[in-house]
Amino acid sequence: MTTDVAIVGYGPVGQLLAILLGQRGWRVRVVERWPESYPLPRAVHFDHEIGRVLQSAGVAEALAGLTVAAPIYEWRNARGQTLIRFGRDTERSLSGWPESNMFCQPELERILDERVGSLPSIRVERGCEAVGLRSGGAGVALDLRRADGRTRELRARFVVGCDGANSFVREHIGSGWHDLGFHFDWLVVDVLPEDPRWEGPLNWQLCDPARPTTLVSGGPGRRRFEFMRLPHETLDELNSEAAAWRLLAPWKVDPGNAKLERHAVYTFRARWADAWRNGRALIAGDAAHQMPPFAGQGMCAGMRDAANLAWKLDLVLRGLASDLLLDSYMTERATHVSAMIQLSIELGRIICVAEPEEAAARDARMIGEARQRGAPVDARLPPLGPGCFAAGALAAGQLFPQDVVRHGGATGRFDDVVGGGFVLASPAGDPSAALDPERAAWFASLGGVTAHVSPGAPTDDVNGGYARWFETHGAAVVLQRPDGYVFGSAPRLEDAGALVGALRERLSRRQARSAASGSAAATSSSHKY
Ligand SMILES: Cc1cc2nc3c(=O)[nH]c(=O)nc-3n(C[C@H](O)[C@H](O)[C@H](O)COP(=O)(O)OP(=O)(O)OC[C@H]3O[C@@H](n4cnc5c(N)ncnc54)[C@H](O)[C@@H]3O)c2cc1C
């Protein structure tokens, strides 16, 4: 039997994509090379947008108690002077989640695995490696090899390679790398301190040329330390338990008061694949891009891929969009991810300095800038690149907010209380009244919901967050996509019909004038991450 979507790789990105497709009822088969999940912490940070994506995957409740909201991300020099401070709101954000959330990746993967297990249309096969891939007009055929050497074929309408940095599916697609040539080796050490309290900033970077060091939360009860390899050191000198304890000692962490959970040297890279799709084969996550961890965005980027791809695959599989829509996946996401990689490199250039003179010049420049600035820096999430948007529309490609609303007797986050997916919302009245019956029926067939959202309206804008957004953008109606990004907005409620019409036209388009139109980057500003 042909499955709808085959996913190669059961890391966090493969798990999330499986859930987002399985929730929509698609038959999903996931194959994973290893019999057990990767046990060691890697990612420790996700941002507010990813909080909302995880909420849409049904794991918000399970996450409670497994994350710590981080208020500040501080960068200091060897003398303890502040080079730069990133401010983070722990209560409110654009997406209704704390701006920075610290967690432990294996715990998140366990939660996602449990969610996968609750969805009957998903099957996961561990200890099963994809070793061959053939694409045809109507589908793909994957050759699978089990640990005992047995082989067989899996047929699917689409295959998505969420198979990590050495992706086999990427090779099949024939993609090369756009490599920015930024690589450094770091020893990553996770400890479980007996006393979980931590003196000093929760998350900070010590930009000391004698040993550039990262000190961050690893989620509740955990601390993450990262130590850069110095030019005169070999990998072997750094990659040992003894080296880990030696480097932890100045931080008063020793075998008497902490357990060493793991130590491993990673080479951080900055690159993205130059093709993410070939016909019915696509890639997502580390298979498509890798970045240094200084912005805490590698997994976040992969989860954005999954959120972007899931609704597009859904519409194509349902026959509600032409498969040209899938081309917008890379044009939108690659622009965003390349900006995040650039940000990670800029942060890396601050800390990956082992030359004292170079560090002194950096300090002088940055301390001056920090004094002038005064307030913490608001780092911004970039908009999506050109793709599936209403051409020229205001705010297209930006994240639309999720705030608390009171609706139908319930109070909570908008997506939980009113619904996620396609949303047509207005502070000026009920947008469904502005749709002719044909457009209203078509929008409903997408699962679209409409909302009159305003203080005191049927969807009561409890904090006034929506009112502020509409006012800032000079908009009276907005059409939000299922990944939380704005398809388009317009200055009059009567324009709701035109927005829905533009979406319909965009989804049915069969010729490749798609990617260039609806240029989000041209019309958008960015959002704090
Ligand atoms: C030290 C460190 C710190 C980090 N910190 C952060 C952070 O704070 N925030 C953040 O967002 N990101 C961070 N990251 C990045 C994050 O961990 C990765 O981006 C994320 O794990 C990628 O997920 P993925 O699902 O794309 O790939 P992976 O997690 O690598 O999963 C890929 C899976 O595919 C399987 N596979 C591969 N080939 C095949 C095949 N042929 N057949 C079957 N299965 C196959 C593999 O076994 C693997 O399980 C960090 C990374 C490191 C190393």
The ligand as an ORCA input file, in Angstrom:
! r2SCAN-3c Opt
* xyz 0 1
  C      25.746     21.437     21.096
  C      24.511     21.810     20.352
  C      23.680     22.790     20.851
  C      22.518     23.155     20.183
  N      21.699     24.117     20.712
  C      20.558     24.438     20.083
  C      19.619     25.329     20.687
  O      19.818     25.798     21.798
  N      18.473     25.624     20.005
  C      18.199     25.061     18.803
  O      17.144     25.388     18.235
  N      19.040     24.178     18.224
  C      20.203     23.839     18.834
  N      21.013     22.892     18.304
  C      20.670     22.252     17.022
  C      19.682     21.086     17.151
  O      20.112     20.141     18.080
  C      19.519     20.439     15.778
  O      19.263     21.465     14.846
  C      18.368     19.424     15.757
  O      18.653     18.302     16.546
  C      18.141     18.960     14.321
  O      17.027     18.121     14.303
  P      16.722     17.228     13.030
  O      15.511     16.435     13.366
  O      16.742     18.059     11.802
  O      18.000     16.267     12.875
  P      18.562     15.166     13.885
  O      18.204     15.472     15.276
  O      20.009     15.021     13.542
  O      17.792     13.837     13.479
  C      18.025     13.193     12.245
  C      17.655     11.729     12.399
  O      17.691     11.096     11.117
  C      18.214      9.784     11.282
  N      18.731      9.325      9.994
  C      19.764      9.847      9.281
  N      19.908      9.196      8.125
  C      18.963      8.221      8.091
  C      18.623      7.214      7.133
  N      19.264      7.091      5.968
  N      17.588      6.372      7.426
  C      16.901      6.500      8.618
  N      17.201      7.438      9.538
  C      18.205      8.289      9.276
  C      19.290      9.964     12.343
  O      19.618      8.759     12.972
  C      18.630     10.967     13.287
  O      17.932     10.341     14.321
  C      22.192     22.522     18.956
  C      23.028     21.518     18.452
  C      24.166     21.150     19.149
  C      25.019     20.059     18.599
*
